[in-house]
Amino acid sequence: MDSILGLLVMAAVPGYFVLQFYTARKWDGSWRWAALAPVLVMAPLVAFTIFAFAAGSNLWPLMLILTAPVACIYLAALAGIRIVAT
């Protein structure tokens, strides 16, 4: 069970970027603004991750790995709400 949870958490990192790109490109109006909300947190976090990698930290992906699942769940829930609402 732990390996499945770890796999889901790790898959959420690229999953977030795919969902973010898709929702930002395909949705319009207030749905797009709601979908872009995680960017306010994730953009500085990605910049921090790049900085930590460049500085040689061995924990550079940690914050991204811990935050991406939350953003991914948010976007997936938003997509579900959009399907039900429209």
Distance bins in CASP14 RR format, pairs under 12 A and 6 or more apart:
PFRMAT RR
TARGET T0000
AUTHOR 0000-0000-0000
RMODE 2
METHOD distances of the structure
MODEL  1
1 7 0 0 0 0 0 1 0 0 0 0 0
1 8 0 0 0 0 0 1 0 0 0 0 0
2 8 0 0 0 0 0 1 0 0 0 0 0
2 9 0 0 0 0 0 1 0 0 0 0 0
3 9 0 0 0 0 0 1 0 0 0 0 0
3 10 0 0 0 0 0 1 0 0 0 0 0
4 10 0 0 0 0 0 1 0 0 0 0 0
4 11 0 0 0 0 0 1 0 0 0 0 0
5 11 0 0 0 0 0 1 0 0 0 0 0
5 12 0 0 0 0 0 1 0 0 0 0 0
5 69 0 0 0 0 1 0 0 0 0 0 0
6 12 0 0 0 0 1 0 0 0 0 0 0
6 13 0 0 0 0 0 1 0 0 0 0 0
6 65 0 0 0 0 1 0 0 0 0 0 0
6 66 0 0 0 0 0 1 0 0 0 0 0
6 69 0 0 0 0 1 0 0 0 0 0 0
7 13 0 0 0 0 0 1 0 0 0 0 0
7 69 0 0 0 0 0 1 0 0 0 0 0
8 15 0 0 0 0 0 1 0 0 0 0 0
8 65 0 0 0 0 0 1 0 0 0 0 0
8 68 0 0 0 0 0 1 0 0 0 0 0
8 69 1 0 0 1 0 0 0 0 0 0 0
8 72 0 0 0 0 1 0 0 0 0 0 0
8 73 0 0 0 0 0 1 0 0 0 0 0
8 76 0 0 0 0 0 1 0 0 0 0 0
9 15 0 0 0 0 0 1 0 0 0 0 0
9 16 0 0 0 0 0 1 0 0 0 0 0
9 61 0 0 0 0 0 1 0 0 0 0 0
9 62 0 0 0 0 0 1 0 0 0 0 0
9 64 0 0 0 0 0 1 0 0 0 0 0
9 65 1 0 0 1 0 0 0 0 0 0 0
9 66 0 0 0 0 1 0 0 0 0 0 0
9 67 0 0 0 0 0 1 0 0 0 0 0
9 68 0 0 0 0 1 0 0 0 0 0 0
9 69 1 0 1 0 0 0 0 0 0 0 0
9 70 0 0 0 0 0 1 0 0 0 0 0
9 72 0 0 0 0 1 0 0 0 0 0 0
9 73 0 0 0 0 0 1 0 0 0 0 0
10 16 0 0 0 0 0 1 0 0 0 0 0
10 61 0 0 0 0 1 0 0 0 0 0 0
10 64 0 0 0 0 0 1 0 0 0 0 0
10 65 1 0 0 1 0 0 0 0 0 0 0
10 66 0 0 0 0 0 1 0 0 0 0 0
10 68 0 0 0 0 1 0 0 0 0 0 0
10 69 0 0 0 0 1 0 0 0 0 0 0
10 72 0 0 0 0 0 1 0 0 0 0 0
11 17 0 0 0 0 0 1 0 0 0 0 0
11 18 0 0 0 0 0 1 0 0 0 0 0
11 19 0 0 0 0 0 1 0 0 0 0 0
11 65 0 0 0 0 0 1 0 0 0 0 0
11 68 0 0 0 0 1 0 0 0 0 0 0
11 69 0 0 0 0 1 0 0 0 0 0 0
11 72 0 0 0 0 1 0 0 0 0 0 0
12 18 0 0 0 0 0 1 0 0 0 0 0
12 19 0 0 0 0 1 0 0 0 0 0 0
12 20 0 0 0 0 0 1 0 0 0 0 0
12 38 0 0 0 0 0 1 0 0 0 0 0
12 42 0 0 0 0 0 1 0 0 0 0 0
12 64 0 0 0 0 1 0 0 0 0 0 0
12 65 0 0 0 0 1 0 0 0 0 0 0
12 66 0 0 0 0 1 0 0 0 0 0 0
12 67 0 0 0 0 1 0 0 0 0 0 0
12 68 1 0 1 0 0 0 0 0 0 0 0
12 69 1 1 0 0 0 0 0 0 0 0 0
12 70 0 0 0 0 1 0 0 0 0 0 0
12 71 0 0 0 0 1 0 0 0 0 0 0
12 72 1 0 1 0 0 0 0 0 0 0 0
12 73 1 0 0 1 0 0 0 0 0 0 0
12 74 0 0 0 0 0 1 0 0 0 0 0
12 75 0 0 0 0 0 1 0 0 0 0 0
12 76 0 0 0 0 1 0 0 0 0 0 0
13 19 0 0 0 0 0 1 0 0 0 0 0
13 20 0 0 0 0 0 1 0 0 0 0 0
13 42 0 0 0 0 0 1 0 0 0 0 0
13 45 0 0 0 0 0 1 0 0 0 0 0
13 46 0 0 0 0 0 1 0 0 0 0 0
13 49 0 0 0 0 0 1 0 0 0 0 0
13 61 1 0 0 1 0 0 0 0 0 0 0
13 62 0 0 0 0 0 1 0 0 0 0 0
13 63 0 0 0 0 0 1 0 0 0 0 0
13 64 1 0 0 1 0 0 0 0 0 0 0
13 65 1 0 0 1 0 0 0 0 0 0 0
13 66 0 0 0 0 1 0 0 0 0 0 0
13 67 0 0 0 0 1 0 0 0 0 0 0
13 68 1 0 1 0 0 0 0 0 0 0 0
13 69 0 0 0 0 1 0 0 0 0 0 0
13 70 0 0 0 0 0 1 0 0 0 0 0
13 71 0 0 0 0 1 0 0 0 0 0 0
13 72 0 0 0 0 1 0 0 0 0 0 0
14 20 0 0 0 0 0 1 0 0 0 0 0
14 21 0 0 0 0 0 1 0 0 0 0 0
14 64 0 0 0 0 0 1 0 0 0 0 0
14 65 0 0 0 0 0 1 0 0 0 0 0
14 68 0 0 0 0 1 0 0 0 0 0 0
14 69 0 0 0 0 0 1 0 0 0 0 0
14 72 0 0 0 0 1 0 0 0 0 0 0
15 21 0 0 0 0 1 0 0 0 0 0 0
15 22 0 0 0 0 1 0 0 0 0 0 0
15 23 0 0 0 0 0 1 0 0 0 0 0
15 38 0 0 0 0 0 1 0 0 0 0 0
15 42 0 0 0 0 0 1 0 0 0 0 0
15 64 0 0 0 0 0 1 0 0 0 0 0
15 68 1 0 0 1 0 0 0 0 0 0 0
15 69 0 0 0 0 1 0 0 0 0 0 0
15 71 0 0 0 0 1 0 0 0 0 0 0
15 72 1 0 1 0 0 0 0 0 0 0 0
15 73 0 0 0 0 0 1 0 0 0 0 0
15 75 0 0 0 0 1 0 0 0 0 0 0
15 76 0 0 0 0 1 0 0 0 0 0 0
16 22 0 0 0 0 0 1 0 0 0 0 0
16 23 0 0 0 0 0 1 0 0 0 0 0
16 24 0 0 0 0 0 1 0 0 0 0 0
16 35 0 0 0 0 0 1 0 0 0 0 0
16 38 1 0 0 1 0 0 0 0 0 0 0
16 39 0 0 0 0 0 1 0 0 0 0 0
16 41 0 0 0 0 0 1 0 0 0 0 0
16 42 1 0 0 1 0 0 0 0 0 0 0
16 45 0 0 0 0 0 1 0 0 0 0 0
16 46 0 0 0 0 0 1 0 0 0 0 0
16 64 0 0 0 0 1 0 0 0 0 0 0
16 65 0 0 0 0 0 1 0 0 0 0 0
16 66 0 0 0 0 0 1 0 0 0 0 0
16 67 0 0 0 0 1 0 0 0 0 0 0
16 68 1 0 1 0 0 0 0 0 0 0 0
16 69 1 0 0 1 0 0 0 0 0 0 0
16 70 0 0 0 0 1 0 0 0 0 0 0
16 71 1 0 1 0 0 0 0 0 0 0 0
16 72 1 0 1 0 0 0 0 0 0 0 0
16 73 0 0 0 0 1 0 0 0 0 0 0
16 74 0 0 0 0 1 0 0 0 0 0 0
16 75 1 0 0 1 0 0 0 0 0 0 0
16 76 0 0 0 0 1 0 0 0 0 0 0
17 23 0 0 0 0 0 1 0 0 0 0 0
17 24 0 0 0 0 0 1 0 0 0 0 0
17 38 0 0 0 0 0 1 0 0 0 0 0
17 39 0 0 0 0 0 1 0 0 0 0 0
17 42 0 0 0 0 1 0 0 0 0 0 0
17 43 0 0 0 0 0 1 0 0 0 0 0
17 46 0 0 0 0 1 0 0 0 0 0 0
17 64 0 0 0 0 0 1 0 0 0 0 0
17 68 0 0 0 0 1 0 0 0 0 0 0
17 71 0 0 0 0 1 0 0 0 0 0 0
17 72 0 0 0 0 1 0 0 0 0 0 0
17 75 0 0 0 0 0 1 0 0 0 0 0
18 24 0 0 0 0 0 1 0 0 0 0 0
18 25 0 0 0 0 0 1 0 0 0 0 0
18 26 0 0 0 0 0 1 0 0 0 0 0
18 68 0 0 0 0 0 1 0 0 0 0 0
18 71 0 0 0 0 0 1 0 0 0 0 0
18 72 0 0 0 0 1 0 0 0 0 0 0
18 75 0 0 0 0 1 0 0 0 0 0 0
18 76 0 0 0 0 0 1 0 0 0 0 0
18 79 0 0 0 0 0 1 0 0 0 0 0
19 25 0 0 0 0 0 1 0 0 0 0 0
19 26 0 0 0 0 0 1 0 0 0 0 0
19 27 0 0 0 0 0 1 0 0 0 0 0
19 35 0 0 0 0 1 0 0 0 0 0 0
19 36 0 0 0 0 0 1 0 0 0 0 0
19 38 0 0 0 0 1 0 0 0 0 0 0
19 39 0 0 0 0 0 1 0 0 0 0 0
19 42 0 0 0 0 0 1 0 0 0 0 0
19 68 0 0 0 0 0 1 0 0 0 0 0
19 69 0 0 0 0 0 1 0 0 0 0 0
19 71 0 0 0 0 1 0 0 0 0 0 0
19 72 1 0 0 1 0 0 0 0 0 0 0
19 73 0 0 0 0 1 0 0 0 0 0 0
19 74 0 0 0 0 1 0 0 0 0 0 0
19 75 1 0 1 0 0 0 0 0 0 0 0
19 76 1 0 0 1 0 0 0 0 0 0 0
19 77 0 0 0 0 0 1 0 0 0 0 0
19 78 0 0 0 0 1 0 0 0 0 0 0
19 79 1 0 0 1 0 0 0 0 0 0 0
19 80 0 0 0 0 0 1 0 0 0 0 0
20 26 0 0 0 0 0 1 0 0 0 0 0
20 27 0 0 0 0 0 1 0 0 0 0 0
20 32 0 0 0 0 0 1 0 0 0 0 0
20 35 1 0 0 1 0 0 0 0 0 0 0
20 36 0 0 0 0 1 0 0 0 0 0 0
20 37 0 0 0 0 0 1 0 0 0 0 0
20 38 1 0 0 1 0 0 0 0 0 0 0
20 39 1 0 0 1 0 0 0 0 0 0 0
20 40 0 0 0 0 0 1 0 0 0 0 0
20 41 0 0 0 0 0 1 0 0 0 0 0
20 42 1 0 0 1 0 0 0 0 0 0 0
20 43 0 0 0 0 0 1 0 0 0 0 0
20 46 0 0 0 0 0 1 0 0 0 0 0
20 68 0 0 0 0 1 0 0 0 0 0 0
20 71 1 0 0 1 0 0 0 0 0 0 0
20 72 0 0 0 0 1 0 0 0 0 0 0
20 74 0 0 0 0 0 1 0 0 0 0 0
20 75 1 0 0 1 0 0 0 0 0 0 0
20 76 0 0 0 0 0 1 0 0 0 0 0
20 78 0 0 0 0 0 1 0 0 0 0 0
20 79 0 0 0 0 0 1 0 0 0 0 0
21 27 0 0 0 0 0 1 0 0 0 0 0
21 35 0 0 0 0 0 1 0 0 0 0 0
21 36 0 0 0 0 0 1 0 0 0 0 0
21 38 0 0 0 0 0 1 0 0 0 0 0
21 39 0 0 0 0 0 1 0 0 0 0 0
21 42 0 0 0 0 0 1 0 0 0 0 0
21 75 0 0 0 0 0 1 0 0 0 0 0
22 32 0 0 0 0 0 1 0 0 0 0 0
22 35 0 0 0 0 1 0 0 0 0 0 0
22 72 0 0 0 0 0 1 0 0 0 0 0
22 75 0 0 0 0 1 0 0 0 0 0 0
22 76 0 0 0 0 0 1 0 0 0 0 0
22 78 0 0 0 0 0 1 0 0 0 0 0
22 79 0 0 0 0 1 0 0 0 0 0 0
23 29 0 0 0 0 0 1 0 0 0 0 0
23 31 1 0 0 1 0 0 0 0 0 0 0
23 32 1 0 0 1 0 0 0 0 0 0 0
23 33 0 0 0 0 0 1 0 0 0 0 0
23 34 0 0 0 0 1 0 0 0 0 0 0
23 35 1 1 0 0 0 0 0 0 0 0 0
23 36 0 0 0 0 1 0 0 0 0 0 0
23 37 0 0 0 0 0 1 0 0 0 0 0
23 38 0 0 0 0 1 0 0 0 0 0 0
23 39 0 0 0 0 0 1 0 0 0 0 0
23 71 0 0 0 0 0 1 0 0 0 0 0
23 72 0 0 0 0 0 1 0 0 0 0 0
23 74 0 0 0 0 0 1 0 0 0 0 0
23 75 1 0 1 0 0 0 0 0 0 0 0
23 76 0 0 0 0 1 0 0 0 0 0 0
23 77 0 0 0 0 0 1 0 0 0 0 0
23 78 1 0 0 1 0 0 0 0 0 0 0
23 79 1 0 0 1 0 0 0 0 0 0 0
23 80 0 0 0 0 0 1 0 0 0 0 0
23 81 0 0 0 0 0 1 0 0 0 0 0
23 82 0 0 0 0 1 0 0 0 0 0 0
24 31 0 0 0 0 0 1 0 0 0 0 0
24 32 1 0 0 1 0 0 0 0 0 0 0
24 33 0 0 0 0 0 1 0 0 0 0 0
24 34 0 0 0 0 0 1 0 0 0 0 0
24 35 1 0 0 1 0 0 0 0 0 0 0
24 36 1 0 0 1 0 0 0 0 0 0 0
24 37 0 0 0 0 0 1 0 0 0 0 0
24 38 0 0 0 0 0 1 0 0 0 0 0
24 39 0 0 0 0 1 0 0 0 0 0 0
24 42 0 0 0 0 0 1 0 0 0 0 0
24 75 0 0 0 0 1 0 0 0 0 0 0
24 78 0 0 0 0 0 1 0 0 0 0 0
25 31 0 0 0 0 0 1 0 0 0 0 0
25 32 0 0 0 0 1 0 0 0 0 0 0
25 35 0 0 0 0 1 0 0 0 0 0 0
25 36 0 0 0 0 0 1 0 0 0 0 0
26 32 0 0 0 0 1 0 0 0 0 0 0
26 35 0 0 0 0 1 0 0 0 0 0 0
26 75 0 0 0 0 0 1 0 0 0 0 0
26 79 0 0 0 0 0 1 0 0 0 0 0
26 82 0 0 0 0 0 1 0 0 0 0 0
27 33 0 0 0 0 1 0 0 0 0 0 0
27 34 0 0 0 0 1 0 0 0 0 0 0
27 35 1 0 1 0 0 0 0 0 0 0 0
27 36 0 0 0 0 1 0 0 0 0 0 0
27 75 0 0 0 0 0 1 0 0 0 0 0
27 78 0 0 0 0 1 0 0 0 0 0 0
27 79 0 0 0 0 1 0 0 0 0 0 0
27 81 0 0 0 0 0 1 0 0 0 0 0
27 82 1 0 0 1 0 0 0 0 0 0 0
27 83 0 0 0 0 0 1 0 0 0 0 0
27 86 0 0 0 0 0 1 0 0 0 0 0
28 34 0 0 0 0 0 1 0 0 0 0 0
28 35 0 0 0 0 0 1 0 0 0 0 0
28 36 0 0 0 0 0 1 0 0 0 0 0
28 82 0 0 0 0 0 1 0 0 0 0 0
28 86 0 0 0 0 0 1 0 0 0 0 0
29 35 0 0 0 0 1 0 0 0 0 0 0
29 36 0 0 0 0 0 1 0 0 0 0 0
29 82 0 0 0 0 0 1 0 0 0 0 0
30 36 0 0 0 0 0 1 0 0 0 0 0
30 37 0 0 0 0 0 1 0 0 0 0 0
30 78 0 0 0 0 0 1 0 0 0 0 0
30 81 0 0 0 0 0 1 0 0 0 0 0
30 82 0 0 0 0 0 1 0 0 0 0 0
30 85 0 0 0 0 0 1 0 0 0 0 0
30 86 0 0 0 0 0 1 0 0 0 0 0
31 37 0 0 0 0 0 1 0 0 0 0 0
31 75 0 0 0 0 0 1 0 0 0 0 0
31 78 1 0 0 1 0 0 0 0 0 0 0
31 79 0 0 0 0 1 0 0 0 0 0 0
31 80 0 0 0 0 0 1 0 0 0 0 0
31 81 0 0 0 0 1 0 0 0 0 0 0
31 82 1 0 1 0 0 0 0 0 0 0 0
31 83 0 0 0 0 0 1 0 0 0 0 0
31 85 0 0 0 0 1 0 0 0 0 0 0
31 86 0 0 0 0 1 0 0 0 0 0 0
32 39 0 0 0 0 0 1 0 0 0 0 0
32 75 0 0 0 0 0 1 0 0 0 0 0
32 78 0 0 0 0 0 1 0 0 0 0 0
32 82 0 0 0 0 0 1 0 0 0 0 0
33 39 0 0 0 0 0 1 0 0 0 0 0
33 40 0 0 0 0 0 1 0 0 0 0 0
33 78 0 0 0 0 0 1 0 0 0 0 0
34 40 0 0 0 0 0 1 0 0 0 0 0
34 74 0 0 0 0 1 0 0 0 0 0 0
34 75 0 0 0 0 1 0 0 0 0 0 0
34 77 0 0 0 0 0 1 0 0 0 0 0
34 78 1 0 1 0 0 0 0 0 0 0 0
34 79 0 0 0 0 0 1 0 0 0 0 0
34 80 0 0 0 0 0 1 0 0 0 0 0
34 81 0 0 0 0 1 0 0 0 0 0 0
34 82 0 0 0 0 1 0 0 0 0 0 0
34 85 0 0 0 0 0 1 0 0 0 0 0
35 71 0 0 0 0 0 1 0 0 0 0 0
35 74 0 0 0 0 1 0 0 0 0 0 0
35 75 1 0 0 1 0 0 0 0 0 0 0
35 76 0 0 0 0 0 1 0 0 0 0 0
35 77 0 0 0 0 0 1 0 0 0 0 0
35 78 1 0 0 1 0 0 0 0 0 0 0
35 79 0 0 0 0 1 0 0 0 0 0 0
35 80 0 0 0 0 0 1 0 0 0 0 0
35 81 0 0 0 0 0 1 0 0 0 0 0
35 82 0 0 0 0 1 0 0 0 0 0 0
36 42 0 0 0 0 0 1 0 0 0 0 0
36 43 0 0 0 0 0 1 0 0 0 0 0
36 71 0 0 0 0 0 1 0 0 0 0 0
36 74 0 0 0 0 0 1 0 0 0 0 0
36 75 0 0 0 0 0 1 0 0 0 0 0
36 78 0 0 0 0 0 1 0 0 0 0 0
37 43 0 0 0 0 0 1 0 0 0 0 0
37 70 0 0 0 0 0 1 0 0 0 0 0
37 71 0 0 0 0 1 0 0 0 0 0 0
37 74 1 0 0 1 0 0 0 0 0 0 0
37 75 0 0 0 0 1 0 0 0 0 0 0
37 77 0 0 0 0 0 1 0 0 0 0 0
37 78 0 0 0 0 1 0 0 0 0 0 0
38 44 0 0 0 0 0 1 0 0 0 0 0
38 45 0 0 0 0 1 0 0 0 0 0 0
38 46 0 0 0 0 0 1 0 0 0 0 0
38 67 0 0 0 0 1 0 0 0 0 0 0
38 68 0 0 0 0 1 0 0 0 0 0 0
38 69 0 0 0 0 0 1 0 0 0 0 0
38 70 0 0 0 0 1 0 0 0 0 0 0
38 71 1 0 1 0 0 0 0 0 0 0 0
38 72 0 0 0 0 1 0 0 0 0 0 0
38 73 0 0 0 0 0 1 0 0 0 0 0
38 74 1 0 1 0 0 0 0 0 0 0 0
38 75 1 0 0 1 0 0 0 0 0 0 0
38 76 0 0 0 0 0 1 0 0 0 0 0
38 77 0 0 0 0 0 1 0 0 0 0 0
38 78 0 0 0 0 1 0 0 0 0 0 0
39 45 0 0 0 0 0 1 0 0 0 0 0
39 46 0 0 0 0 1 0 0 0 0 0 0
39 47 0 0 0 0 0 1 0 0 0 0 0
39 71 0 0 0 0 1 0 0 0 0 0 0
39 74 0 0 0 0 0 1 0 0 0 0 0
39 75 0 0 0 0 0 1 0 0 0 0 0
40 46 0 0 0 0 0 1 0 0 0 0 0
40 67 0 0 0 0 0 1 0 0 0 0 0
40 71 0 0 0 0 0 1 0 0 0 0 0
40 74 0 0 0 0 0 1 0 0 0 0 0
41 47 0 0 0 0 0 1 0 0 0 0 0
41 48 0 0 0 0 0 1 0 0 0 0 0
41 63 0 0 0 0 0 1 0 0 0 0 0
41 64 0 0 0 0 0 1 0 0 0 0 0
41 66 0 0 0 0 0 1 0 0 0 0 0
41 67 1 0 0 1 0 0 0 0 0 0 0
41 68 0 0 0 0 0 1 0 0 0 0 0
41 70 0 0 0 0 1 0 0 0 0 0 0
41 71 1 0 0 1 0 0 0 0 0 0 0
41 74 0 0 0 0 1 0 0 0 0 0 0
42 48 0 0 0 0 0 1 0 0 0 0 0
42 49 0 0 0 0 1 0 0 0 0 0 0
42 63 0 0 0 0 0 1 0 0 0 0 0
42 64 0 0 0 0 1 0 0 0 0 0 0
42 66 0 0 0 0 0 1 0 0 0 0 0
42 67 1 0 0 1 0 0 0 0 0 0 0
42 68 1 0 0 1 0 0 0 0 0 0 0
42 69 0 0 0 0 0 1 0 0 0 0 0
42 70 0 0 0 0 1 0 0 0 0 0 0
42 71 1 0 1 0 0 0 0 0 0 0 0
42 72 0 0 0 0 0 1 0 0 0 0 0
42 74 0 0 0 0 0 1 0 0 0 0 0
42 75 0 0 0 0 0 1 0 0 0 0 0
43 49 0 0 0 0 0 1 0 0 0 0 0
43 50 0 0 0 0 0 1 0 0 0 0 0
43 64 0 0 0 0 0 1 0 0 0 0 0
43 67 0 0 0 0 0 1 0 0 0 0 0
43 71 0 0 0 0 0 1 0 0 0 0 0
44 50 0 0 0 0 0 1 0 0 0 0 0
44 51 0 0 0 0 0 1 0 0 0 0 0
44 63 0 0 0 0 0 1 0 0 0 0 0
44 64 0 0 0 0 0 1 0 0 0 0 0
44 67 0 0 0 0 0 1 0 0 0 0 0
45 51 0 0 0 0 0 1 0 0 0 0 0
45 52 0 0 0 0 0 1 0 0 0 0 0
45 60 0 0 0 0 0 1 0 0 0 0 0
45 61 0 0 0 0 0 1 0 0 0 0 0
45 62 0 0 0 0 0 1 0 0 0 0 0
45 63 1 0 1 0 0 0 0 0 0 0 0
45 64 1 0 0 1 0 0 0 0 0 0 0
45 65 0 0 0 0 0 1 0 0 0 0 0
45 66 0 0 0 0 1 0 0 0 0 0 0
45 67 1 0 1 0 0 0 0 0 0 0 0
45 68 0 0 0 0 1 0 0 0 0 0 0
45 70 0 0 0 0 0 1 0 0 0 0 0
45 71 0 0 0 0 1 0 0 0 0 0 0
46 52 0 0 0 0 0 1 0 0 0 0 0
46 53 0 0 0 0 0 1 0 0 0 0 0
46 60 0 0 0 0 0 1 0 0 0 0 0
46 61 0 0 0 0 0 1 0 0 0 0 0
46 63 0 0 0 0 1 0 0 0 0 0 0
46 64 1 0 0 1 0 0 0 0 0 0 0
46 67 0 0 0 0 1 0 0 0 0 0 0
46 68 0 0 0 0 1 0 0 0 0 0 0
46 71 0 0 0 0 0 1 0 0 0 0 0
47 53 0 0 0 0 0 1 0 0 0 0 0
47 54 0 0 0 0 0 1 0 0 0 0 0
47 60 0 0 0 0 0 1 0 0 0 0 0
47 63 0 0 0 0 0 1 0 0 0 0 0
47 64 0 0 0 0 0 1 0 0 0 0 0
48 54 0 0 0 0 0 1 0 0 0 0 0
48 55 0 0 0 0 0 1 0 0 0 0 0
48 57 0 0 0 0 0 1 0 0 0 0 0
48 59 0 0 0 0 0 1 0 0 0 0 0
48 60 0 0 0 0 1 0 0 0 0 0 0
48 61 0 0 0 0 0 1 0 0 0 0 0
48 62 0 0 0 0 0 1 0 0 0 0 0
48 63 1 0 0 1 0 0 0 0 0 0 0
48 64 0 0 0 0 1 0 0 0 0 0 0
48 67 0 0 0 0 0 1 0 0 0 0 0
49 55 0 0 0 0 0 1 0 0 0 0 0
49 56 0 0 0 0 0 1 0 0 0 0 0
49 57 0 0 0 0 1 0 0 0 0 0 0
49 59 0 0 0 0 0 1 0 0 0 0 0
49 60 1 0 1 0 0 0 0 0 0 0 0
49 61 1 0 0 1 0 0 0 0 0 0 0
49 62 0 0 0 0 1 0 0 0 0 0 0
49 63 1 0 0 1 0 0 0 0 0 0 0
49 64 1 0 1 0 0 0 0 0 0 0 0
49 65 0 0 0 0 1 0 0 0 0 0 0
49 66 0 0 0 0 0 1 0 0 0 0 0
49 67 0 0 0 0 1 0 0 0 0 0 0
49 68 0 0 0 0 0 1 0 0 0 0 0
50 56 0 0 0 0 0 1 0 0 0 0 0
50 57 0 0 0 0 0 1 0 0 0 0 0
50 60 0 0 0 0 1 0 0 0 0 0 0
50 61 0 0 0 0 0 1 0 0 0 0 0
50 63 0 0 0 0 0 1 0 0 0 0 0
50 64 0 0 0 0 1 0 0 0 0 0 0
51 57 0 0 0 0 1 0 0 0 0 0 0
51 60 0 0 0 0 1 0 0 0 0 0 0
51 63 0 0 0 0 0 1 0 0 0 0 0
51 64 0 0 0 0 0 1 0 0 0 0 0
52 58 0 0 0 0 1 0 0 0 0 0 0
52 59 1 0 0 1 0 0 0 0 0 0 0
52 60 1 1 0 0 0 0 0 0 0 0 0
52 61 0 0 0 0 1 0 0 0 0 0 0
52 62 0 0 0 0 1 0 0 0 0 0 0
52 63 0 0 0 0 1 0 0 0 0 0 0
52 64 0 0 0 0 1 0 0 0 0 0 0
53 59 0 0 0 0 0 1 0 0 0 0 0
53 60 1 0 1 0 0 0 0 0 0 0 0
53 61 1 0 0 1 0 0 0 0 0 0 0
53 62 0 0 0 0 0 1 0 0 0 0 0
53 63 0 0 0 0 0 1 0 0 0 0 0
53 64 0 0 0 0 0 1 0 0 0 0 0
54 60 0 0 0 0 1 0 0 0 0 0 0
57 63 0 0 0 0 0 1 0 0 0 0 0
59 65 0 0 0 0 1 0 0 0 0 0 0
59 66 0 0 0 0 0 1 0 0 0 0 0
61 67 0 0 0 0 0 1 0 0 0 0 0
61 68 0 0 0 0 1 0 0 0 0 0 0
62 68 0 0 0 0 0 1 0 0 0 0 0
63 70 0 0 0 0 0 1 0 0 0 0 0
63 71 0 0 0 0 0 1 0 0 0 0 0
64 70 0 0 0 0 0 1 0 0 0 0 0
64 71 0 0 0 0 1 0 0 0 0 0 0
64 72 0 0 0 0 0 1 0 0 0 0 0
65 71 0 0 0 0 0 1 0 0 0 0 0
65 72 0 0 0 0 0 1 0 0 0 0 0
66 72 0 0 0 0 0 1 0 0 0 0 0
67 73 0 0 0 0 0 1 0 0 0 0 0
67 74 0 0 0 0 0 1 0 0 0 0 0
68 74 0 0 0 0 0 1 0 0 0 0 0
68 75 0 0 0 0 0 1 0 0 0 0 0
69 75 0 0 0 0 0 1 0 0 0 0 0
69 76 0 0 0 0 0 1 0 0 0 0 0
70 76 0 0 0 0 0 1 0 0 0 0 0
70 77 0 0 0 0 0 1 0 0 0 0 0
71 77 0 0 0 0 0 1 0 0 0 0 0
71 78 0 0 0 0 0 1 0 0 0 0 0
72 78 0 0 0 0 0 1 0 0 0 0 0
72 79 0 0 0 0 0 1 0 0 0 0 0
73 79 0 0 0 0 0 1 0 0 0 0 0
73 80 0 0 0 0 0 1 0 0 0 0 0
74 80 0 0 0 0 0 1 0 0 0 0 0
74 81 0 0 0 0 0 1 0 0 0 0 0
75 81 0 0 0 0 0 1 0 0 0 0 0
75 82 0 0 0 0 0 1 0 0 0 0 0
76 82 0 0 0 0 0 1 0 0 0 0 0
76 83 0 0 0 0 0 1 0 0 0 0 0
77 83 0 0 0 0 0 1 0 0 0 0 0
77 84 0 0 0 0 0 1 0 0 0 0 0
78 84 0 0 0 0 0 1 0 0 0 0 0
78 85 0 0 0 0 0 1 0 0 0 0 0
79 85 0 0 0 0 0 1 0 0 0 0 0
79 86 0 0 0 0 0 1 0 0 0 0 0
80 86 0 0 0 0 0 1 0 0 0 0 0
END
